[in-house]
Structure formats: C-alpha cells, structure tokens
C-alpha cells in the first residue's frame, strides 16, 4: 500500500506566486500647489449659483495648463476601465471609462483650494453670503477621487447621487457624510460635442437645464435626499474628462 501526499507534491511543483505590483498614481506638483496659487494670483475663481442651494458652478477653477497636465498623467498612469451597465430598476444605464483612487492627502489639498474659494467674500456680496453659509460647516472632500472619460457614444442615464459615509482627510480617523457632488471638467467648450450635464428640476413648468462646461470649470450639486434627477448626455464627438469627489460634512 502506497500513500501519496498530493498537496505536498503540488506545492513543490508550483512556482511561487508573484506579488501584484499596482502603480500608485501621483498628482503633479502643479496640483499640490493649488492652495498657494490663490495668494499669488490677483484673479480668484468665484462661485456662482445656478439654482439656489442646488447647483453652483466655478468657472476657471482649474487653469487650462493644469487640466491638460492632469489628462496626460491620467492617460499614462491610470488603468481606465470601461463600465457598461445595463439599465435596470435599481441602476441607470451607464457607459464610460473610469478609474478611482483613495488619496487622503490629495483630497485634502483639493479641499484647501476649494474651501478658500467657497468661503471667500471680501465685499460681502449677498449671493456669495448664501454660498458661504451652505459650506461653512463642511469639513473636507471624499478621499475616493474618481476620474471619468466619456468618448463618442458614452453616457450616463437619469439618476440620483447618493450620500455616503467616508473618512475625513487628511488623517482619515474620523468620518463624515457627503452632501454635494463635485465635478471638475478637464475638457469643455469645443473639445467635445454633446456630453452636457442635464438636470431635471422637479418643479412644474421648469424645463431641464443642460450645462455644457467650460474647460476647467467646477460644478457642485446637492445630492442624497435633496438630489435633483440628472444625467450625463451622450457624447457625440471628442472626449469629456471629469475629476469627481464629494463635499463632506460632520455626522
């Protein structure tokens, strides 16, 4: 009678497993310098309410050079995955390229820049006062930073954005919940056709609002229980690049 210790034999014949080497994305230095840029420049981007307490835009939030530098770095350093999602009762139809990273440090740098813009109001402007009040208790940005690329035929059907609980940068030891979506358009104007962000206000006789972005524009819209139904219009030509996060508030 012969006894064979098969697991032992297999372990000898099988090569050792290779450790997976995942490249960690690093934002360029110009991104890290964003908070400093506000004190150096005479011009400072200014928020503008499109629908009170619902939609806010900030034109020239990123300059064109930074937008182009980020796109180039995303193309070379990120693994973009195409995510077609068949429409169902629970999910809207979605078809685009995307990648995501958890980065407490970079989320905090972006927040330092955004917070200064949202709370700055040197001339006590009434409209800016309302925006100041909305975000005065905000504590940071969701460290899950997402990159979206929409090319010809890509779209995201009508949907609502959920509020989520996430760590608060930079330490990440405390948690908060998100209340506003932040979209930063790295391409815009004539760089792509179609691809607008369309909002559907639930008010009688109010038509849908189609926002076709300028390059470098940021858009903030309320989400969770107060979210407006919206969609990413199908891109007809060109490429729409978006950097996404969410504004976090204390629980």
ROBA-236911 format. One line per field, with one value per residue (C-alpha): residue number from 1; x, y, z; residue in three letters. Coordinates in Angstrom, 1 decimal. Example, Ala and Ser with C-alpha at 12.3 -4.5 7.8 and 13.67 -1.06 7.14 Angstrom:
% residues 2
nr (1, 2) $
xx (12.3, 13.7) $
yy (-4.5, -1.1) $
zz (7.8, 7.1) $
rest (Ala, Ser) $
***
This chain:
% residues 251
nr (1, 2, 3, 4, 5, 6, 7, 8, 9, 10, 11, 12, 13, 14, 15, 16, 17, 18, 19, 20, 21, 22, 23, 24, 25, 26, 27, 28, 29, 30, 31, 32, 33, 34, 35, 36, 37, 38, 39, 40, 41, 42, 43, 44, 45, 46, 47, 48, 49, 50, 51, 52, 53, 54, 55, 56, 57, 58, 59, 60, 61, 62, 63, 64, 65, 66, 67, 68, 69, 70, 71, 72, 73, 74, 75, 76, 77, 78, 79, 80, 81, 82, 83, 84, 85, 86, 87, 88, 89, 90, 91, 92, 93, 94, 95, 96, 97, 98, 99, 100, 101, 102, 103, 104, 105, 106, 107, 108, 109, 110, 111, 112, 113, 114, 115, 116, 117, 118, 119, 120, 121, 122, 123, 124, 125, 126, 127, 128, 129, 130, 131, 132, 133, 134, 135, 136, 137, 138, 139, 140, 141, 142, 143, 144, 145, 146, 147, 148, 149, 150, 151, 152, 153, 154, 155, 156, 157, 158, 159, 160, 161, 162, 163, 164, 165, 166, 167, 168, 169, 170, 171, 172, 173, 174, 175, 176, 177, 178, 179, 180, 181, 182, 183, 184, 185, 186, 187, 188, 189, 190, 191, 192, 193, 194, 195, 196, 197, 198, 199, 200, 201, 202, 203, 204, 205, 206, 207, 208, 209, 210, 211, 212, 213, 214, 215, 216, 217, 218, 219, 220, 221, 222, 223, 224, 225, 226, 227, 228, 229, 230, 231, 232, 233, 234, 235, 236, 237, 238, 239, 240, 241, 242, 243, 244, 245, 246, 247, 248, 249, 250, 251) $
xx (0.0, 1.5, 0.4, 0.8, 0.9, -0.5, -0.8, 2.9, 3.9, 1.9, 3.4, 6.9, 6.0, 4.1, 6.1, 5.8, 3.1, 4.2, 3.3, 0.9, 2.6, 0.0, 1.2, 0.1, -1.0, 0.7, -0.8, 1.6, 3.3, 1.1, -1.9, -0.2, 0.5, -3.2, -3.8, -0.7, -1.9, -4.7, -2.4, -0.1, -2.7, -4.8, -7.6, -9.5, -12.2, -15.7, -18.7, -22.0, -25.4, -27.3, -30.2, -30.2, -29.0, -28.9, -26.3, -23.2, -20.5, -17.0, -15.5, -11.7, -11.5, -8.5, -6.5, -6.1, -2.5, -3.3, -6.3, -4.0, -1.3, -3.8, -5.3, -1.8, -0.9, -4.2, -3.6, -0.1, -0.6, -4.1, -5.8, -9.1, -11.8, -14.9, -18.1, -21.1, -24.1, -27.4, -30.4, -32.5, -35.0, -32.1, -29.5, -29.4, -27.7, -24.1, -21.3, -18.0, -14.3, -13.4, -10.8, -10.7, -8.1, -8.2, -5.9, -6.4, -3.5, -4.6, -8.3, -7.1, -5.1, -8.1, -10.3, -7.9, -8.2, -12.0, -12.8, -11.0, -13.0, -16.3, -15.9, -14.1, -16.3, -14.3, -17.0, -19.9, -21.8, -25.3, -25.2, -21.8, -23.1, -25.6, -22.9, -20.7, -23.4, -24.0, -20.4, -19.3, -19.7, -18.1, -15.0, -13.4, -13.7, -14.3, -10.8, -12.2, -11.2, -12.7, -11.7, -14.3, -13.7, -16.6, -15.9, -18.3, -21.4, -20.6, -23.4, -24.9, -28.7, -31.0, -30.1, -29.6, -26.3, -26.4, -24.9, -22.1, -20.1, -16.4, -13.1, -12.3, -8.9, -6.1, -5.9, -8.9, -9.5, -12.9, -15.9, -18.4, -21.1, -21.3, -23.9, -22.6, -21.2, -18.0, -17.4, -14.3, -14.4, -10.9, -12.2, -15.0, -16.1, -15.5, -13.4, -16.4, -19.9, -22.9, -21.9, -23.7, -24.8, -28.6, -30.6, -34.4, -35.8, -39.0, -40.9, -43.9, -43.2, -39.4, -37.5, -34.5, -31.2, -28.3, -24.9, -22.2, -19.0, -16.1, -12.7, -11.5, -15.0, -16.2, -19.8, -21.2, -24.7, -26.6, -27.1, -28.6, -32.3, -32.1, -30.5, -32.1, -32.5, -29.7, -27.8, -24.6, -25.8, -24.3, -21.0, -21.3, -17.7, -14.4, -13.7, -15.1, -12.7, -14.0, -12.4, -15.0, -15.2, -17.9, -18.1, -18.1, -20.0, -19.8, -22.1) $
yy (0.0, 3.3, 6.7, 9.8, 13.2, 15.1, 18.6, 18.4, 17.3, 20.0, 22.7, 21.6, 21.7, 25.0, 28.2, 30.8, 33.4, 36.8, 39.8, 42.1, 45.4, 48.1, 51.5, 54.3, 57.4, 60.7, 64.0, 66.5, 69.3, 71.9, 70.2, 70.3, 74.0, 74.9, 76.4, 78.6, 79.9, 81.8, 84.1, 84.6, 85.5, 88.7, 86.6, 84.2, 81.9, 82.8, 80.5, 81.3, 79.9, 78.5, 77.1, 78.3, 75.7, 73.1, 73.9, 76.0, 76.5, 77.9, 78.9, 78.6, 76.5, 74.8, 76.6, 75.0, 74.0, 72.1, 70.4, 69.2, 68.1, 66.0, 64.4, 63.4, 62.0, 60.1, 58.6, 57.4, 56.4, 55.2, 52.0, 53.2, 50.6, 50.7, 50.2, 49.4, 48.9, 47.6, 49.7, 48.1, 49.2, 49.9, 51.4, 53.9, 52.8, 53.8, 53.5, 55.3, 54.8, 55.3, 54.9, 55.7, 56.1, 56.6, 59.5, 61.4, 63.8, 64.9, 65.2, 67.5, 69.7, 70.0, 70.8, 73.6, 75.2, 74.7, 75.8, 79.1, 79.8, 78.8, 80.9, 83.9, 87.0, 90.2, 92.6, 90.9, 90.0, 88.8, 85.8, 84.8, 85.0, 82.3, 80.1, 80.8, 79.7, 76.5, 75.3, 76.9, 73.6, 71.4, 69.5, 68.1, 66.1, 62.4, 60.8, 58.5, 60.5, 59.3, 60.0, 59.7, 59.7, 59.9, 59.4, 59.1, 57.1, 57.3, 58.5, 58.0, 57.9, 59.7, 59.0, 60.4, 60.6, 59.0, 60.4, 58.2, 58.0, 58.3, 59.2, 62.8, 63.9, 64.4, 61.9, 59.8, 58.8, 60.5, 60.0, 62.4, 62.1, 63.6, 66.2, 67.8, 66.2, 67.9, 67.6, 69.2, 69.3, 68.9, 69.3, 71.6, 74.2, 72.9, 69.9, 67.7, 67.8, 66.7, 65.5, 68.1, 67.5, 67.7, 68.4, 67.9, 70.3, 68.7, 72.0, 72.4, 74.3, 74.3, 73.0, 70.7, 72.5, 71.4, 72.6, 72.3, 73.0, 75.4, 73.8, 73.8, 74.6, 73.0, 72.1, 71.4, 69.9, 68.8, 65.0, 62.5, 63.2, 66.6, 65.5, 66.6, 63.9, 64.3, 62.6, 62.8, 63.4, 61.2, 62.4, 62.9, 63.7, 64.4, 63.4, 64.6, 64.2, 64.7, 64.6, 63.8, 64.0, 65.0, 67.6, 66.1, 67.3, 66.2, 63.4) $
zz (0.0, -1.1, 0.4, -1.8, -0.2, -3.2, -1.7, -0.8, -4.3, -5.8, -3.6, -4.7, -8.4, -8.4, -8.9, -6.1, -6.6, -7.8, -5.8, -7.7, -8.4, -8.5, -9.6, -7.2, -9.0, -8.1, -8.8, -10.5, -8.5, -10.0, -8.4, -5.0, -5.5, -5.9, -2.4, -2.8, -6.2, -4.6, -2.6, -5.6, -8.2, -8.4, -10.1, -7.9, -9.2, -7.9, -7.3, -8.9, -8.0, -11.0, -8.8, -5.2, -2.7, -5.6, -8.3, -8.2, -10.8, -10.5, -13.9, -14.4, -11.2, -12.9, -15.5, -18.9, -18.4, -15.2, -17.0, -19.8, -17.4, -15.4, -18.5, -19.7, -16.3, -16.2, -19.6, -18.7, -15.1, -14.6, -15.6, -17.1, -17.2, -19.4, -17.3, -19.4, -17.1, -18.4, -17.3, -14.5, -11.9, -9.5, -11.8, -14.7, -18.0, -17.8, -20.4, -19.9, -18.9, -15.2, -12.6, -8.9, -6.1, -2.3, -1.6, 1.7, 1.0, -2.5, -1.4, 1.4, -0.9, -3.3, -0.3, 0.9, -2.5, -2.9, 0.7, 0.2, -2.9, -1.4, 1.8, 0.4, 0.2, 0.7, -0.4, 1.5, -1.7, -0.9, -3.3, -2.1, 1.5, 0.8, -0.6, 2.4, 4.7, 2.8, 3.1, 6.4, 8.2, 5.5, 6.7, 3.6, 0.4, -0.1, -0.4, -3.1, -6.1, -9.4, -13.0, -15.8, -19.5, -21.9, -25.6, -28.5, -27.5, -23.8, -21.5, -18.0, -17.8, -15.5, -11.8, -8.4, -6.4, -3.0, 0.1, 1.6, 4.8, 4.3, 6.1, 6.6, 5.2, 6.0, 8.8, 7.9, 11.5, 11.7, 9.4, 7.8, 5.2, 1.8, 0.7, -2.5, -5.7, -7.0, -10.8, -12.3, -16.1, -17.5, -21.1, -22.2, -24.7, -28.2, -27.1, -27.2, -28.6, -26.6, -23.1, -21.2, -17.6, -17.7, -14.5, -14.2, -11.6, -10.0, -10.4, -12.7, -16.0, -15.4, -18.3, -18.0, -17.5, -19.8, -18.6, -21.2, -19.3, -20.0, -19.7, -16.1, -14.7, -11.4, -10.8, -7.4, -7.0, -3.9, -3.5, -1.2, -0.3, -1.9, -5.2, -8.5, -11.1, -13.7, -16.5, -18.5, -22.1, -24.7, -26.2, -30.0, -30.6, -28.7, -25.1, -21.8, -18.9, -15.3, -11.9, -9.2, -5.5, -2.9, -0.2, 3.3, 6.4, 10.1, 11.1) $
rest (Unk, Unk, Unk, Unk, Unk, Unk, Unk, Unk, Unk, Unk, Unk, Unk, Unk, Unk, Unk, Unk, Unk, Unk, Unk, Unk, Unk, Unk, Unk, Unk, Unk, Unk, Unk, Unk, Unk, Unk, Unk, Unk, Unk, Unk, Unk, Unk, Unk, Unk, Unk, Unk, Unk, Unk, Unk, Unk, Unk, Unk, Unk, Unk, Unk, Unk, Unk, Unk, Unk, Unk, Unk, Unk, Unk, Unk, Unk, Unk, Unk, Unk, Unk, Unk, Unk, Unk, Unk, Unk, Unk, Unk, Unk, Unk, Unk, Unk, Unk, Unk, Unk, Unk, Unk, Unk, Unk, Unk, Unk, Unk, Unk, Unk, Unk, Unk, Unk, Unk, Unk, Unk, Unk, Unk, Unk, Unk, Unk, Unk, Unk, Unk, Unk, Unk, Unk, Unk, Unk, Unk, Unk, Unk, Unk, Unk, Unk, Unk, Unk, Unk, Unk, Unk, Unk, Unk, Unk, Unk, Unk, Unk, Unk, Unk, Unk, Unk, Unk, Unk, Unk, Unk, Unk, Unk, Unk, Unk, Unk, Unk, Unk, Unk, Unk, Unk, Unk, Unk, Unk, Unk, Unk, Unk, Unk, Unk, Unk, Unk, Unk, Unk, Unk, Unk, Unk, Unk, Unk, Unk, Unk, Unk, Unk, Unk, Unk, Unk, Unk, Unk, Unk, Unk, Unk, Unk, Unk, Unk, Unk, Unk, Unk, Unk, Unk, Unk, Unk, Unk, Unk, Unk, Unk, Unk, Unk, Unk, Unk, Unk, Unk, Unk, Unk, Unk, Unk, Unk, Unk, Unk, Unk, Unk, Unk, Unk, Unk, Unk, Unk, Unk, Unk, Unk, Unk, Unk, Unk, Unk, Unk, Unk, Unk, Unk, Unk, Unk, Unk, Unk, Unk, Unk, Unk, Unk, Unk, Unk, Unk, Unk, Unk, Unk, Unk, Unk, Unk, Unk, Unk, Unk, Unk, Unk, Unk, Unk, Unk, Unk, Unk, Unk, Unk, Unk, Unk, Unk, Unk, Unk, Unk, Unk, Unk) $
***
